């Protein structure tokens, strides 16, 4: 089983990197992009086949390490 | 004083901290490896030095905050022991939940390495008792992620309880947008825990302790700790 975890900044948290990318896209002449927020993607390989156990393990991984929930949200997708 | 300076893979300021501690207290601190599970018996101060623990992978301080020794640091803090985190050490303390908030990328996206002015907001602390409240000191910073962020409620609590010990300011002690080098909320450079015994700060007081360097504005911080522990 595989899973993907997407970590994004919470709304209202300033993202200077996203802003810099936004500026770079504008200077490249790429039109139609209003704003950019940068995040992280983790692709995980799970050892077992139990879906519920996998979800619980990934949630623990997110809460303990992958995301800093003070400023970040995470989303788990089982693939 | 019995101080323990933690060493993580990628720490690089542990010797500077050890030098400052020995210079001001006369006692050599122990260097403690991150994989150890206990602090030396009788430790009354734990210092988390600056550097780039684990190469700043994932988030600055995130992996070091989960190191084996951190459980012992947590127990030390719960007992009311003194803890000082400088730069990466501050980031680790936030990631470990020993201090609230988080240090984000500098708002200008640049690594900043230069001297800055700090206003000492309170002298009612074991870390600042040898300063006068309102004093302006000059110490270096060297960081890319020093932009302090916390939610509104946390910020209100920090300010209301007088837990902001250091703020970025200009040479006259005025907090200005230009002096707030990394965009930190309320120009926060250093905060303490709710019991006042854990201090995290981005600037490096340990680098301004010896007249040979030209400035000694950071020295009183280490003298404060030594004095606080002596009279405790």
Interface residues (C-beta under 8 A of the other chain):
Chain A: X13 X14 X16 X17 X20 X64 X65 X66 X68 X70 X71
Chain B: X58 X59 X62 X63 X66 X94 X95 X100 X101 X102 X104 X105 X106 X107 X108 X109 X147 X149 X150 X151 X183
